[in-house]
């Protein structure tokens, strides 16, 4: 007996609708997959189609999208199961890597570079120092349970950066060390988040294929007194880290 879904999806209009339906279903299922336990089975295609009000072919296309992202896999004769979940990273609080993921597994830093260098114009502008003055340049690969999740490039003002060189940068959070060295807590950070792709160097470090999608976070962190001390460029694996936060709508302007 022919598959009625297949017959119905032959027209261009129906194929276009199926593509749109697949994208919408994938958007909803993506969070379900990343929030759940690795290895759990998803509902059947028929059940997912009924739940989302789409055809079985649209469900299959949605699962294909998630499989291309490395989030699910199809097991012959069993169904589709989640491969792994993403680690939640809050962006409405200022925490270091180990402070954020310490409860999720063994957190480790691989220090790839740690030396004083001269501040370029963009770095100098962020840290509010003179162009060409000394700053600490620090690059680390960050891992949770030996799985790479981010590649971080950090610039620190010289007076604190020189002292950081004598610290355990493989096991300690720079944020915690900065507070100890400065004798005051960190106050706030300005950040921007953009989509980017992995070049050959980043791909090798993060164990993904070149061109894979990444999240690029630029963060300028200040001490409580407002002094900028830490400028970071973080490349995050989007399949392993999920950035989350809480926002509030401002009150309406009073007349």
N, C-alpha and C positions, 0 to 999 in steps of 0.2 A: 504494500500500500504506500503511495507516495507521501512524503512529508509535506503536510499542508503549509507549514511555516515556510518551507523552501519555495513552494510554488507561489505563495503570496508575496515573497520578497523579490520577485524578478523585475518588477517595474522600477524605473529610476526613482520615482517618487517614494516608493516603499523602501528602496535601498537607502535613500537619503534619510528617511524617518528612522530606519533601523540603526544607521550610524549615529544619529542624534540620540536615540534611546540608549544605545550602548554607552555613549559618553556619559549620559546622566546617571545610568545605573552604576558605572564604574566609579563615578565621583562619590556616590553614597557608599558603595562597598569598600572603597579604599580605606576609609576610616575604620570600618568594621574589621577589616583584615589586619591593619597595623595595630589596632588596639587589642586584638585578641591574642590568645596563646598560640605560639607556633605549632604547626602540625594538626590543628583542628580542621575538620571537614566543614565545608560550606554547605548550605542547603542545596538540594537538587536544582537543576536548571528549570524544571517545571515549577517548583515551589518559588524560586526566585522570580520567574516570569509572572506568576500569579500575584506575588507580593508587590512587584513594581509595575504591574499592568502593561507588560511589554511581551513581545514574542520570544519564543525560545531561541531563535537565531540572534535576537538582540542581546539576550543574556550571554550566549556563547561569545559574541563579539566583545561584550564587556569583560568577560573573563580573559579573553585573549589580550585585551589591553593591560589588564593587571598582571598577566603572565609575562608580557613584554617588559614590564617594570620590575620583574623579579619578585613579585609579592605572593604569587600563588603558583601551584603546579597541578597538572592534571594527572591523576593516577588511573591507569586503565582498569576498568571494571569496578572502581571505587568512587570516583568523583574528583572534585577539586578541593585542595586543602591549602591553607595558609602556610607560607614558608617561614616567615618571621615577622615580628612586630618591630615598630620603630620606638626608640627611646624618647620619652617626652622631655623637652627642654623648654622650661618656662622663660619667657622674655619679659615678664613684668616684674621680675626680681633679679638682682645682680649677684650671681653666684659663679664660683669657679667650676671647672670641669669635674673635679672629684667631688665637690660639694653637690653637684647636680646629679651625677651618675653613680656615686659611691654605693648606693643601695641596689644598683642594678647588676653589679658584678665587679670583677677585679679591674680597677682603673689604672692605666699605665701610660706614661709619656715616653716617647722616643725622641730624645733631643738630637735634632739633625744639624742645628747651627746655634751657636751661642758666642757672640763676640761683639765688641764695640765697633761701630761703624759711623760714618758721617751722615748726618740727617739730610735727606733730600728735601726739596721745597715742600712737597705735600706732607711729609712726616713732620718737618719743622713747623709748618702751619698748624697741624693738629696738636702737637705737644707744646706749642708756643715757645719754641726755642729758636736760636739763630740757625739759618741754613749753614750746613757744614759742621755744626757742632757735634760732639760725640753723643750717641744714643746706643743703647743695647739693642742688637738685632737677635731675636730668638725665634727659631722655627722648631715646632714639635709636631710629631704625628701622635694623635691621641687614640687610644685603644680601650675598649671595654671587653673583657674576657678574650683578649688577643685578637679582637676584630677591629680593624681601623674604622673610625667613624668621622674623624676630622683631621685636617692639615692646617695648622695655625701659624701665621706669621705675626710676630709681636715686636713692637718697638717701645722701649721704656726709657724715660729720662735718665741721663747719665748718673746722677748722684745715687739713685736707687738701683739702676741697672748694674753698676759696678759691684754693688753688694750682692745682687742676685746671682752673679757669676759664682759666688762661693756657696750657694745654697743647693739643696737637693731638688733640681728642676725636673727630675724624672718621676718623683713621687709626690711632690708638693705642688699645690695650686699657687700660681703667681699672685693671684688676688690676696690670698692669705699672707703670703710672704711680704707683699707690698705694704699691707696694713701693719705688720710687725716692724718692718724697716722704717716706715714713715712715722710710726707712733700715733697714727690716727686711722679711723676707718675710711673705706671707700664711700663715696657719696652717691654719685649717679653716673650714668653712661648714656651717650647718644649713639644710636645705631641705625644702620640702614641694612636692608635685606634685599638681595637681587638674585635672579636666576642666572646661572652660568653653566659652562660645560667644562669637563675635565681635559686639560691638555695632557701631553704625554707624561710630564713629570708628576702632576697631581694624580693622574690615573694610576701610575706605578705605585705611588705612596698609598693611595686609598684602595688599591686592588680592584679597580673597575676598568672598563674599556675606555680608551680615549673617546671623547665626545659625550660621555655619560652625563646626565644632568646632575648639577650640584647646587647647593645653596651657598651664596657668598654673603657673609655677614661682616660689615665693617663696624667696629665698636671703639669709641673713644671713652675711656674711663677716667673719672676724676676722683681726687680725694674729697673728703668731707668739706674741706675749705675751698673747693672749686678748682684746685690746680690739676690740669691734665697730666697724667703720668703714664698712661698705657694706651697705645693705639694698636688695634688688632685687625687682621684680615683673616677670617675663618672660612675655610672651604669645608662644607659639611655634606656628608652623604645623605641625600634626601630619603633613601630607603631605610636608613638606620637612625635618623634623628628627625623628630617632628617638633617644630617650633610652635609653642602654644602660649597664649596669654589671655588676659581678661581686659576688655575695654568697656568704657562707659560713655554713654551719650551725654554731652554737656547739657546743662539746663537751658531752656529757651531764653533768648534775650528778653528782659523785661521792658515794657514800653516806657 
